[in-house]
């Protein structure tokens, strides 16, 4: 059993509100108490308690990236346990405490290898925790591929879905699919039976088809505005459905390229903050230091985000979660709101009831931020990382 850790003299963003001059007490891998400085000065602690003076820094629930393909030159397309663990290790430096490795649409054999690599990596992390698997396909629209390959998508096939589920050993958390595809309802019912969170994405759905998807509990939307039917005054499409229906939640990639900052401001005047989730959709070469830039087997170049060299199509982002948070704040939103979108909302929408809030009984997954929003410490299950290196277990 490790010694208690008490972080005090902090501004705590607990997932509900901001609290100044507060302390957080951690025991093993759980938060056991949150209290103000007055109580801190009066409280009795164990002799071996480690105290960390935050010196007014902010403490927030750790960032949760629910849509990420790779990081630091390692990606899910490698179908490698080593690559998934390297992603985990690298993400800790950037305030990420949990992530959902995201697989592109692939032929069955490669998709199963990718799934098995993630499953094998779970429990062996030396950084951010792997929550499970996000399948971005293969049941998506050929008309809204984005950077995905047309050779890898599939019509709805429940036998294939069962094989993917069995390979995952029950660890598929979320799945991006196109609500308009034939036999989608049968797939949706299957996903419901397994507890999979369904996301409408890479979709050319009409507004009516989006409503039908909602009736089948497709209630979350993948990278809003990107790779989906546009809003039109005669058919609101997928984008319009998000704006019209407060029940729908959505991902956004806040890099200023995938969505303009003014559109994000407009979105958050129309939708409740609770329904918007920051994701990176980061690709394998994000923060890569050396070598050719490759993503999903194709060469890409970096110009604020990644583009395919072959046709200049946007391939994905080069974001980190802390940069997403910084961008949202730079657009005029409060830090508290940005943290909600980066931590609290993804935990709730992905049904991770032990994450996303700083309160007794929750996992001790935290990030400490300086006044310039630089990551000072990332705390994962009570273990403290500084610049990605474990400094206190």
C-alpha positions in Angstrom: 0.0 0.0 0.0 1.5 3.4 -1.1 1.5 6.5 1.1 -1.4 9.0 0.8 -0.8 12.0 -1.4 -2.3 15.4 -0.5 -2.3 18.1 -3.1 -3.2 21.5 -1.5 -3.3 25.2 -2.3 -4.9 24.4 -5.6 -7.8 25.7 -7.8 -9.9 22.6 -8.2 -12.1 22.1 -11.3 -14.1 19.2 -10.0 -16.4 18.5 -13.0 -19.3 20.6 -11.6 -17.7 23.8 -10.5 -14.5 25.7 -9.7 -13.2 25.7 -6.1 -10.3 28.0 -5.0 -7.9 27.2 -2.2 -8.7 23.5 -2.1 -6.9 20.2 -1.4 -7.4 16.7 -2.9 -6.4 13.7 -0.8 -5.5 10.5 -2.7 -5.2 7.0 -1.3 -3.8 4.3 -3.5 -5.7 4.8 -6.8 -8.8 6.7 -5.5 -9.7 10.2 -4.4 -10.8 9.9 -0.8 -11.5 13.6 0.1 -11.7 17.1 -1.3 -11.6 20.0 1.2 -10.7 23.7 1.6 -7.4 25.1 3.0 -8.9 25.8 6.3 -9.8 22.2 6.8 -6.4 21.2 5.4 -4.7 23.2 8.2 -6.8 21.4 10.8 -6.8 17.9 9.4 -4.7 15.1 10.7 -2.8 13.1 8.2 -0.8 9.9 8.3 2.9 10.2 9.1 4.0 9.1 5.6 1.6 11.3 3.7 3.2 13.1 0.7 2.3 16.8 0.5 2.4 18.7 -2.8 1.9 22.4 -2.7 0.1 23.3 -6.0 1.0 27.0 -5.4 -2.3 28.1 -7.0 -2.1 25.8 -10.0 -5.3 24.2 -11.3 -6.3 20.6 -10.7 -8.7 19.0 -13.1 -10.0 15.6 -13.9 -7.6 13.9 -16.3 -8.3 14.3 -20.0 -10.0 11.5 -21.8 -9.4 11.1 -25.5 -12.2 8.9 -27.0 -11.0 9.2 -30.6 -7.3 8.8 -31.3 -5.5 6.8 -34.0 -1.9 7.3 -32.9 0.8 9.4 -31.2 4.5 9.9 -31.4 5.1 7.7 -34.4 3.0 4.8 -33.1 -0.5 4.0 -34.3 -3.4 1.5 -34.1 -2.8 0.6 -37.7 0.5 -1.0 -36.6 -1.5 -3.9 -35.0 1.2 -4.0 -32.4 1.0 -4.2 -28.6 4.2 -2.2 -28.5 2.6 0.7 -30.5 -0.4 0.8 -28.2 1.8 0.9 -25.1 4.0 3.6 -26.6 0.8 5.7 -27.3 -0.1 5.2 -23.6 3.4 6.3 -22.5 3.5 9.3 -24.7 0.0 10.6 -23.9 0.8 10.9 -20.2 3.0 13.9 -20.9 0.1 15.8 -22.3 -2.4 15.4 -19.5 -4.2 12.4 -20.9 -5.1 9.9 -18.2 -7.4 7.6 -20.3 -7.9 7.0 -24.0 -9.8 4.8 -26.5 -7.5 3.6 -29.3 -9.4 4.1 -32.5 -9.2 1.6 -35.4 -9.8 2.6 -39.0 -11.9 0.5 -41.3 -9.8 -2.4 -42.5 -10.1 -5.8 -44.0 -11.3 -8.4 -41.5 -8.0 -10.0 -40.7 -6.2 -6.7 -40.1 -9.0 -5.3 -38.1 -9.0 -8.4 -35.8 -5.2 -8.1 -35.4 -5.6 -4.5 -34.4 -8.3 -5.3 -31.9 -6.2 -8.1 -30.4 -3.2 -5.8 -30.0 -5.3 -3.3 -28.0 -6.8 -6.0 -25.8 -3.3 -7.5 -25.1 -2.0 -4.1 -24.2 -4.7 -3.4 -21.6 -3.4 -3.7 -18.1 0.2 -3.3 -19.2 0.1 0.5 -19.6 3.0 2.7 -18.4 1.0 5.9 -18.9 -2.6 6.7 -19.9 -5.1 3.9 -19.3 -6.7 2.1 -22.2 -10.4 2.2 -21.7 -11.3 -0.1 -24.6 -11.7 0.1 -28.3 -13.3 2.6 -30.7 -14.2 1.1 -34.1 -14.4 3.8 -36.8 -16.1 1.6 -39.3 -16.2 -0.7 -41.3 -20.0 0.0 -41.6 -19.7 3.5 -43.0 -20.8 5.4 -46.1 -18.8 5.1 -49.3 -19.9 8.7 -50.0 -18.3 10.2 -46.8 -15.1 8.3 -46.5 -12.9 11.2 -45.4 -9.4 9.7 -45.4 -10.6 6.1 -45.1 -10.0 3.6 -47.9 -13.0 2.6 -50.0 -11.6 -1.0 -50.2 -12.0 -1.5 -46.4 -15.7 -0.6 -45.8 -18.4 -3.2 -45.6 -22.2 -3.5 -45.8 -23.7 -4.5 -42.5 -22.6 -8.0 -41.7 -23.7 -9.3 -38.2 -21.4 -12.3 -38.5 -18.4 -10.0 -39.1 -19.6 -7.8 -36.1 -19.7 -10.9 -33.9 -16.1 -11.8 -34.9 -14.9 -8.3 -34.1 -16.7 -8.5 -30.7 -15.3 -11.9 -29.9 -11.8 -10.7 -30.8 -12.3 -7.7 -28.5 -13.2 -9.9 -25.5 -16.0 -7.5 -24.8 -13.8 -4.3 -24.9 -15.4 -2.4 -27.8 -16.7 0.8 -26.1 -17.8 2.9 -29.0 -18.4 2.5 -32.7 -18.8 4.9 -35.6 -21.3 3.9 -38.2 -23.6 5.4 -40.8 -27.3 5.3 -39.8 -28.5 5.2 -43.4 -26.8 1.9 -44.4 -29.1 -1.0 -45.2 -29.8 -3.3 -42.2 -28.3 -0.7 -39.8 -31.1 -1.3 -37.4 -30.1 -4.9 -36.9 -26.6 -3.8 -36.2 -27.8 -1.1 -33.8 -29.8 -3.7 -31.8 -26.7 -5.9 -31.7 -24.6 -3.0 -30.3 -27.3 -2.2 -27.7 -27.2 -5.8 -26.5 -23.4 -5.5 -26.0 -23.5 -2.0 -24.4 -21.6 -0.4 -27.3 -22.0 3.4 -27.6 -23.0 4.1 -31.2 -21.8 7.3 -33.0 -23.1 8.6 -36.4 -20.1 9.4 -38.6 -18.8 9.0 -42.1 -22.4 9.3 -43.0 -24.5 10.7 -45.8 -27.7 10.4 -43.8 -30.7 12.5 -44.5 -32.3 14.2 -41.6 -35.0 11.6 -41.5 -32.4 8.8 -41.4 -30.6 10.5 -38.5 -33.9 10.5 -36.7 -34.3 6.8 -37.4 -30.8 6.3 -36.0 -31.8 8.2 -32.8 -34.7 5.8 -32.5 -32.1 3.0 -32.5 -30.1 4.8 -29.8 -27.4 6.3 -32.1 -27.1 9.3 -29.9 -23.5 10.5 -30.3 -21.8 12.0 -33.5 -18.3 11.6 -34.7 -16.1 14.6 -35.5 -19.0 17.0 -36.2 -19.1 18.7 -39.6 -16.4 16.4 -41.0 -17.3 13.4 -43.2 -21.0 13.9 -42.9 -24.0 15.3 -44.8 -24.2 19.0 -44.6 -27.0 21.2 -43.3 -29.4 22.4 -46.0 -32.5 24.4 -45.8 -34.5 21.6 -47.5 -32.8 18.7 -45.7 -30.9 19.5 -42.4 -28.8 16.3 -42.8 -26.5 14.9 -40.1 -25.2 18.3 -39.1 -28.6 19.8 -38.9 -29.8 17.0 -36.7 -27.1 17.8 -34.1 -28.3 21.4 -33.9 -32.0 20.6 -33.9 -32.0 17.8 -31.3 -30.6 18.7 -27.8 -30.5 15.0 -27.0 -27.6 14.3 -29.5 -24.1 14.8 -28.3 -21.1 15.2 -30.6 -17.3 15.2 -30.9 -15.4 18.2 -32.1 -11.8 18.6 -33.2 -10.8 22.0 -32.0 -7.7 22.7 -34.0 -9.1 25.6 -36.0 -8.9 23.6 -39.2 -11.5 20.8 -38.9 -13.9 23.4 -37.5 -13.5 27.2 -37.6 -13.5 28.8 -34.1 -16.6 30.9 -35.0 -18.5 27.7 -35.7 -17.5 26.3 -32.4 -18.8 29.4 -30.7 -22.1 29.1 -32.7 -22.4 25.4 -31.8 -22.1 26.2 -28.1 -24.8 28.8 -28.3 -27.1 26.1 -29.7 -26.1 23.1 -27.7 -25.7 22.4 -24.0 -22.1 22.2 -22.9 -22.8 18.7 -21.6 -23.3 17.5 -25.1 -19.9 18.5 -26.6 -16.8 16.3 -26.3 -13.2 17.4 -27.3 -11.3 14.7 -29.2 -8.0 14.9 -31.0 -8.5 12.4 -33.8 -4.7 12.5 -33.7 -2.8 10.4 -36.2 0.3 8.2 -35.8 2.9 11.0 -36.7 1.5 13.5 -34.1 4.5 14.8 -32.1 6.7 12.3 -34.0 10.3 13.5 -33.9 12.0 11.6 -36.7 11.3 9.6 -39.9 8.7 9.8 -42.6 5.2 10.9 -41.7 2.8 8.0 -42.3 -0.8 7.6 -41.3 -2.9 4.6 -42.2 -0.3 3.4 -44.6 -0.1 6.7 -46.6 2.4 9.5 -46.6 1.1 12.7 -45.0 2.4 16.2 -44.5 1.8 18.6 -41.6 0.3 22.1 -42.1 -1.5 22.7 -38.8 -3.2 19.3 -39.3 -2.2 16.3 -41.5 -3.0 16.1 -45.2 -2.5 13.1 -47.6 0.3 13.9 -50.0 -1.4 12.0 -52.8 -4.5 14.3 -53.0 -4.2 16.9 -50.2 -7.3 15.5 -48.4 -7.3 16.2 -44.7 -6.2 12.9 -43.0 -6.6 13.9 -39.4 -5.3 16.2 -36.7 -2.0 16.7 -35.0 -3.7 17.9 -31.8 -3.1 17.0 -28.2 -5.8 17.3 -25.6 -4.1 20.1 -23.8 -3.9 22.1 -27.0 -7.6 21.5 -27.6 -8.3 22.9 -24.1 -6.0 25.9 -24.8 -7.8 26.6 -28.1 -11.2 26.5 -26.5 -10.1 29.0 -23.9 -8.6 31.2 -26.6 -12.0 31.3 -28.3 -13.4 33.0 -25.2 -14.7 30.1 -23.2 -13.9 29.6 -19.5 -11.3 27.0 -18.5 -14.0 25.3 -16.5 -16.0 24.8 -19.7 -13.1 23.5 -21.7 -12.3 20.9 -18.9 -15.9 19.8 -18.9 -15.6 19.0 -22.6 -12.2 17.3 -22.3 -12.8 15.2 -19.1 -16.3 15.2 -17.6 -18.4 14.8 -20.8 -16.4 12.0 -22.4 -16.5 10.0 -19.2 -20.3 10.3 -18.9 -21.0 9.7 -22.6 -18.7 6.6 -22.6 -20.3 5.4 -19.4 -17.1 5.5 -17.4 -18.8 6.2 -14.0 -15.5 6.3 -12.1 -13.9 9.0 -14.2 -14.3 12.7 -15.1 -15.0 14.1 -11.7 -12.9 15.1 -8.7 -14.9 13.7 -5.7 -14.5 10.9 -3.1 -14.7 7.5 -4.6 -13.6 8.4 -8.1 -10.4 7.2 -9.7 -7.4 9.4 -8.9 -6.9 10.5 -12.5 -6.0 14.2 -12.4 -4.0 16.8 -14.3 -2.3 19.8 -12.8 -2.1 22.9 -15.0 0.0 26.0 -14.6 -1.5 29.5 -15.1 -0.3 29.3 -18.7 -2.1 25.9 -19.1 1.1 23.9 -19.3 0.8 20.3 -17.9 2.9 20.2 -14.7 1.8 16.7 -13.5 -0.4 14.0 -14.8 -1.8 11.6 -12.1 -3.0 8.3 -13.3 -4.6 5.9 -10.8 -2.7 7.8 -8.0 0.7 7.6 -9.8 2.3 10.9 -10.6 4.0 11.6 -13.9 6.1 14.7 -14.7 6.8 15.3 -18.4 5.7 11.8 -19.1 8.0 10.2 -16.6 6.8 8.4 -13.5 8.0 10.3 -10.4 5.9 8.9 -7.6 4.1 5.5 -7.5 
